[in-house]
Amino acid sequence: MTMRKMLAWGLLLTALSGGCAAVVGAGGGAREPEIVTARQVPLDRGRPEKAAVGPLRFLGGLEIVGGDRVGGLSGLWIDPAGERFVAVGDTGLVVDGRLWTDAAGRLAGVAEVRARPLPVEEGVSRRKRRTDAEDLTRLTDGSWLVSLERDHRILRYSAGDHGPEGTPTPIPLPPEAEDGPENGGLEALTRLPDGRLLVLEEGEDDGRQERRAWIADMAVPRSAADWQPLTYRAAPRYRPTGIAPLPDGGVLVLERRVSLLGGWSSRLVRVAPQQLMAGAVIEGEELARLESPLVNDNFEGIATRPGPAGETLVYLISDDNFSSLQRTYLLQFALDGPSS
């Protein structure tokens, strides 16, 4: 491992907050400290008063700038109290930290942010094929499941307050999933409120609307036979990138599209609980789209938690691919209504 990568893996970020800058060092004196920031962003820069998209009320957004140290984030988890977050990245990264909200409950900043390598079965690996993490979910016993593509698998990690840690154990996959597209595998993963496990495959960028999915009647399948297939139907040219549970037993699915002319576009789709059964063809209800002129980028991670007034709070995170042309956004919305 190069010194540059070793320093990146060794980082400890502290005191990131909305509108503030923090000087961050990796220790050892081998390189200069780096400035990172988390600044607030509106839903619509041209209309800063805009406060909703569809039924989703905007409760604040942050642009997190971490130089070459934090980025590529694909999966997101928020604790039930909304005080902590954990994200995984497709470069084999785990990032966690605290969330700050203001008196009105709006997302205001992050703090105590840490980043470290995601260990795989053989330990810390430099091979992207082994560490391409796409989503994560936490089980009731505190352990974590992480889905990875390229070398397709789902890994179970022991309980850890700061996200997946320790030596993981693979859980059985549906046999078909092992032959998925290298860069379009198990992209979305969640534990349903009734304890079942649901995964969606991103699939190829081939224009097909139907994407493979599997559901298991338990949070940790014991064999490949515990999985049952179903089909998720996305909008034309969109692919699923994330999934999060709703209190009624349904889910919210995050879909993404990118084009040379239109740029990034994301859909939020609500799926009713009665659709989540073996053999079903799922086609949910579109709630909202994030695309220009609204804040938009490569949104891949979604998380939900209960709000103080019975609403569902929805969080999105974008994967900047460590590109100067993209951004890492963390957004918060509130979803009201009987299905929330």
Legacy VTK file of the C-alpha trace (Angstrom):
# vtk DataFile Version 3.0
C-alpha trace
ASCII
DATASET POLYDATA
POINTS 340 float
0.000 0.000 0.000
1.367 3.447 -0.902
2.059 6.065 1.765
-0.686 8.230 0.294
-3.255 5.469 0.683
-2.030 4.570 4.132
-2.528 8.149 5.245
-5.974 8.263 3.689
-7.010 5.082 5.518
-5.630 6.456 8.762
-7.640 9.652 8.727
-9.584 11.025 11.635
-11.932 13.897 10.778
-13.294 16.075 13.546
-15.533 19.104 13.917
-17.159 19.227 10.499
-20.199 21.469 10.757
-22.456 23.382 8.418
-20.703 26.455 7.123
-17.462 25.666 8.992
-14.058 24.448 7.937
-11.829 22.011 9.787
-8.125 21.342 9.427
-7.631 17.603 9.240
-4.426 15.599 9.418
-3.673 11.910 9.145
-0.812 11.995 11.632
2.840 11.184 11.207
3.728 14.512 9.632
4.205 12.942 6.193
1.801 15.307 4.445
0.183 18.656 5.059
-3.176 18.755 6.820
-6.154 19.133 4.525
-9.131 21.495 4.809
-12.545 19.821 4.749
-15.914 21.535 4.935
-19.608 20.787 5.249
-21.724 23.630 3.959
-25.474 23.938 3.716
-27.136 23.752 0.305
-30.697 24.692 -0.703
-33.075 22.428 -2.562
-33.091 24.896 -5.469
-30.270 27.439 -5.694
-32.335 29.651 -7.984
-35.316 29.565 -5.617
-33.945 29.217 -2.088
-37.465 29.490 -0.683
-38.489 26.199 -2.333
-39.221 23.780 0.491
-40.721 20.652 -1.091
-40.572 18.300 -4.038
-43.746 16.265 -4.445
-44.862 15.103 -0.985
-41.317 15.389 0.395
-40.609 18.404 2.613
-36.993 19.522 2.422
-35.326 19.605 5.846
-31.853 20.696 4.894
-28.893 19.594 2.825
-25.125 19.560 3.174
-22.266 19.440 0.711
-19.420 17.545 2.358
-16.014 18.357 0.924
-13.210 16.085 2.050
-10.567 16.429 -0.636
-9.344 12.975 -1.638
-10.223 11.453 1.723
-14.022 11.134 1.866
-16.055 10.261 -1.208
-17.499 7.503 -3.342
-20.248 6.868 -0.760
-22.878 4.396 -1.940
-24.780 3.087 1.093
-26.232 4.968 4.062
-27.545 4.156 7.550
-29.008 6.630 10.061
-29.613 5.690 13.673
-33.263 5.827 14.899
-32.608 9.001 16.896
-31.036 10.752 13.915
-27.827 11.467 15.810
-25.341 9.287 13.902
-24.724 8.113 10.360
-22.671 5.358 8.762
-21.865 5.207 5.050
-19.957 2.707 2.934
-18.162 3.445 -0.295
-17.343 1.542 -3.437
-13.616 1.982 -2.803
-13.888 -0.088 0.368
-14.479 2.823 2.722
-16.491 3.163 5.956
-17.352 6.703 7.079
-19.258 7.520 10.247
-20.025 10.619 12.264
-22.555 12.667 14.181
-25.436 14.625 12.681
-26.413 18.070 13.898
-29.917 19.472 13.582
-31.164 22.954 14.445
-34.081 23.864 16.715
-36.515 23.293 13.843
-35.197 19.770 13.233
-33.396 20.681 10.018
-30.090 19.084 9.056
-27.419 21.608 10.032
-24.038 19.855 10.079
-21.883 16.844 10.842
-19.156 16.276 13.404
-16.679 13.645 14.646
-16.415 12.175 11.168
-14.104 9.162 10.852
-13.067 7.139 7.824
-11.386 3.749 7.677
-11.076 0.783 5.321
-13.879 -1.751 5.191
-12.308 -5.095 6.118
-13.245 -8.081 3.979
-12.687 -11.790 4.599
-8.922 -11.577 4.116
-8.587 -8.261 5.977
-7.914 -4.861 4.409
-7.624 -5.257 0.654
-6.500 -2.881 -2.093
-8.447 -4.795 -4.749
-11.581 -2.932 -5.829
-13.056 -6.207 -6.989
-13.065 -7.353 -3.355
-14.134 -4.091 -1.683
-16.810 -2.523 -3.927
-19.396 -1.932 -1.166
-22.779 -0.678 -2.353
-25.239 -0.796 0.554
-25.592 -1.713 4.207
-28.273 -2.460 6.776
-28.172 -3.074 10.516
-29.843 -6.060 12.185
-31.654 -6.061 15.505
-28.693 -7.687 17.273
-26.434 -4.803 16.232
-24.595 -6.685 13.498
-24.286 -5.318 9.959
-24.879 -6.645 6.464
-22.994 -5.104 3.529
-23.670 -5.890 -0.134
-20.751 -5.832 -2.572
-20.567 -6.124 -6.339
-17.903 -7.218 -8.829
-17.078 -10.107 -6.509
-20.761 -10.452 -5.627
-21.530 -11.250 -2.013
-23.212 -10.091 1.193
-20.971 -9.936 4.249
-22.102 -10.048 7.869
-20.097 -8.050 10.411
-20.186 -8.227 14.186
-21.795 -5.429 16.141
-19.939 -2.127 15.974
-21.046 1.318 17.092
-19.143 2.972 14.244
-20.278 0.710 11.433
-19.120 -2.657 10.079
-15.915 -3.882 11.709
-13.980 -7.068 12.344
-13.654 -10.099 10.108
-16.909 -10.648 8.202
-18.666 -13.875 7.260
-20.359 -14.248 3.855
-24.022 -15.228 3.932
-25.557 -17.450 1.235
-26.625 -15.665 -1.958
-29.312 -16.525 -4.466
-27.473 -18.704 -7.030
-28.397 -16.315 -9.869
-26.841 -13.323 -8.086
-23.339 -14.749 -8.342
-23.494 -14.329 -12.135
-24.740 -10.721 -12.077
-23.143 -7.901 -14.078
-19.743 -7.033 -12.671
-20.594 -3.359 -12.126
-24.339 -3.857 -11.748
-24.754 -6.375 -8.964
-26.337 -6.243 -5.499
-26.807 -2.501 -5.351
-29.645 -2.126 -2.825
-30.122 -3.997 0.457
-32.494 -3.583 3.413
-34.061 -5.389 6.324
-37.842 -5.013 6.246
-39.797 -4.157 9.423
-41.082 -7.750 9.608
-37.511 -9.103 9.630
-37.251 -10.202 5.991
-34.268 -9.293 3.826
-34.672 -7.672 0.404
-31.996 -7.045 -2.246
-32.213 -5.403 -5.677
-29.774 -5.822 -8.529
-28.741 -2.680 -10.412
-28.286 -4.545 -13.688
-26.738 -3.387 -16.943
-27.276 0.061 -18.458
-29.200 -1.544 -21.301
-32.530 0.289 -21.231
-34.431 -2.621 -19.740
-36.891 -1.669 -17.019
-36.985 -5.045 -15.255
-34.335 -5.681 -12.614
-33.794 -8.863 -10.655
-34.568 -8.905 -6.949
-34.703 -11.480 -4.171
-36.434 -11.690 -0.821
-35.751 -13.971 2.149
-38.085 -14.737 5.039
-35.287 -14.042 7.510
-32.645 -11.382 8.035
-29.753 -13.852 7.648
-30.464 -16.601 5.086
-28.962 -19.978 5.964
-28.832 -21.331 2.411
-29.455 -20.260 -1.170
-32.861 -21.954 -0.952
-34.002 -19.328 1.559
-34.116 -16.715 -1.217
-37.123 -16.259 -3.507
-37.004 -14.228 -6.743
-39.129 -11.243 -7.667
-38.776 -8.451 -10.231
-38.401 -4.713 -9.768
-39.587 -2.514 -12.664
-37.781 0.827 -12.804
-38.639 3.812 -14.986
-37.130 3.817 -18.488
-33.361 4.451 -18.366
-33.336 4.422 -14.555
-31.692 1.793 -12.361
-32.200 1.111 -8.632
-29.349 2.248 -6.395
-30.751 2.159 -2.861
-33.656 0.967 -0.747
-34.963 1.792 2.730
-37.871 0.496 4.827
-41.120 2.274 5.643
-43.030 1.752 8.900
-46.030 0.235 7.090
-43.855 -2.621 5.795
-43.246 -1.109 2.371
-40.052 0.460 1.061
-38.686 3.537 -0.630
-36.529 2.794 -3.664
-33.963 5.258 -4.977
-33.431 5.127 -8.743
-30.776 6.936 -10.787
-30.311 7.988 -14.408
-27.528 9.907 -16.100
-27.377 11.327 -19.615
-25.094 13.667 -21.513
-27.873 16.158 -22.120
-29.910 15.875 -18.943
-27.191 15.154 -16.411
-28.090 13.355 -13.192
-31.654 12.502 -12.257
-32.992 10.550 -9.273
-36.435 9.120 -8.548
-37.929 8.248 -5.184
-40.459 5.439 -5.507
-42.800 4.130 -2.805
-43.583 0.407 -2.897
-46.578 -0.922 -0.977
-45.972 -3.805 1.447
-48.361 -6.153 -0.364
-46.070 -6.063 -3.422
-43.132 -7.490 -1.510
-43.746 -11.174 -2.097
-42.034 -13.957 -4.003
-42.760 -13.916 -7.724
-44.184 -10.390 -7.750
-43.413 -7.743 -10.341
-42.904 -4.568 -8.329
-43.814 -1.241 -9.875
-44.051 1.468 -7.241
-45.490 4.963 -7.070
-43.148 7.785 -8.000
-43.064 10.392 -5.241
-40.478 12.831 -6.549
-37.606 13.445 -8.925
-34.411 15.290 -8.131
-33.021 16.814 -11.290
-31.979 20.222 -12.557
-32.658 22.901 -11.373
-32.964 21.064 -8.038
-29.869 19.879 -6.200
-28.837 16.677 -7.935
-25.890 14.359 -8.384
-25.138 10.648 -8.339
-27.475 9.727 -5.443
-26.880 6.108 -4.453
-27.681 5.826 -0.738
-30.988 6.181 1.094
-31.971 5.753 4.745
-35.165 6.317 6.742
-36.116 6.777 10.368
-39.257 7.755 12.290
-39.829 11.475 12.851
-41.079 13.101 16.073
-44.573 13.805 14.702
-45.211 10.441 13.035
-43.623 11.387 9.718
-40.847 9.403 8.045
-37.524 11.192 7.736
-35.689 10.337 4.525
-31.953 10.838 3.940
-30.074 10.661 0.632
-26.324 10.596 -0.017
-24.497 10.971 -3.328
-21.413 9.199 -4.656
-19.017 11.784 -6.084
-16.736 9.125 -7.597
-13.849 11.236 -6.229
-14.425 13.510 -9.232
-13.969 17.292 -9.188
-17.089 17.495 -11.366
-19.324 15.846 -8.755
-20.324 16.453 -5.155
-21.021 14.522 -1.954
-24.475 15.685 -0.848
-26.342 14.593 2.265
-30.026 15.615 2.117
-32.911 15.247 4.573
-36.632 15.198 3.774
-39.855 14.509 5.653
-42.559 12.263 4.181
-46.031 12.732 5.639
-49.199 10.774 4.994
-50.827 7.497 5.971
-48.168 5.365 4.280
-45.353 6.942 6.244
LINES 1 341
340 0 1 2 3 4 5 6 7 8 9 10 11 12 13 14 15 16 17 18 19 20 21 22 23 24 25 26 27 28 29 30 31 32 33 34 35 36 37 38 39 40 41 42 43 44 45 46 47 48 49 50 51 52 53 54 55 56 57 58 59 60 61 62 63 64 65 66 67 68 69 70 71 72 73 74 75 76 77 78 79 80 81 82 83 84 85 86 87 88 89 90 91 92 93 94 95 96 97 98 99 100 101 102 103 104 105 106 107 108 109 110 111 112 113 114 115 116 117 118 119 120 121 122 123 124 125 126 127 128 129 130 131 132 133 134 135 136 137 138 139 140 141 142 143 144 145 146 147 148 149 150 151 152 153 154 155 156 157 158 159 160 161 162 163 164 165 166 167 168 169 170 171 172 173 174 175 176 177 178 179 180 181 182 183 184 185 186 187 188 189 190 191 192 193 194 195 196 197 198 199 200 201 202 203 204 205 206 207 208 209 210 211 212 213 214 215 216 217 218 219 220 221 222 223 224 225 226 227 228 229 230 231 232 233 234 235 236 237 238 239 240 241 242 243 244 245 246 247 248 249 250 251 252 253 254 255 256 257 258 259 260 261 262 263 264 265 266 267 268 269 270 271 272 273 274 275 276 277 278 279 280 281 282 283 284 285 286 287 288 289 290 291 292 293 294 295 296 297 298 299 300 301 302 303 304 305 306 307 308 309 310 311 312 313 314 315 316 317 318 319 320 321 322 323 324 325 326 327 328 329 330 331 332 333 334 335 336 337 338 339
